[in-house]
Amino acid sequence: MKRTIALTALGLALLATTVRAQDMLRDLDLTSPAMVSAEMSRQEVEAMLANASAGTPADFTGKRLSGLDLSGLDLTKAVLRTARLNKTKLSGARLDGAILDQAWLLDADLSGASLKGANLFASQMARARLDGADLTGARIAADLSGASLVGATIADAHLGADMRNQSMGLMRAVLRSANLAQLNARNADLSRVDLEFASLKGADLTGASLRNAQLGGADLTGATVIDTDFEGADLTSARLIAPIGLDRAKNFDKAKNRERLIRQ
């Protein structure tokens, strides 16, 4: 009972602080055992996965799995809601359709992982490594500040704010200072996403929505922007050097602070 109450309290605290600009780190001790330790071994995780079925996926809700090496595991549709996976190695893991809502993945390694259609709502993923990861069609309203997604795929993914359901505040992805070089973001929803100071060098933004996105200080050098929607996007001090298809971008004339762009 005490553990359930503690997990519920942590989840509520997490969600409440997410509403306050998705910064849940300020008042928490990230060095505490709850944040850095594991209560299960890799073998125990594998056993739970082996006992799961299509109708009853493995449920790791609230589990402490920080620091484990779970690379290469098949966690398809696993429930990892509020789980702590800080500095956990998940490289090459399969997390298609997994539920990672309110999960902690600070400094986690998901390089080369597959997260197609995964749910990442209010997840804390600062400095996580997702180089080469596939998040096609995923729902991502996570804090990915300082994360690395070099060569990753977020095609058809939803990172933007759903303005029909914002009763808890502005919920969208935060990719502030993230490395998104060579990112495949074709047809992705990046509306209202925080991309300030992010590197989007060589990124493919074909058909993506950047409506009302924050792009201050972002680097879009060599990015493909064919059919990219810039309406309301803030381009203050953004670098837009040698873009591909700018003449075919949508609503570029309706972007904010175009006069403050860096073009050479």
Buried (B, 14 or more C-beta within 10 A) or exposed (E): EEEEEEBEEBBEEBBEBBBEEBBBEEEBEEEEEBBBBBEBEBEBBBEBBEEBEEEEBBBBBBBBBBBBEBBEBBBBBBBBBBBBBBBBBBBBBBBBBBBBBBBBBBBBBBBBBBBBBBBBBBBBBBBBBBBBBBBBBBBBBBBBBBBBBBBBBBBBBBBBBBEEEEEEEEBBBBBBBBBBBBBBBBBBBBBBBBBBBBBBBBBBBBBBBBBBBBBBBBBBBBBBBBBBBBBBBBBBBBBBBEBBBBEEBBBBEEBBBBEEBBEE
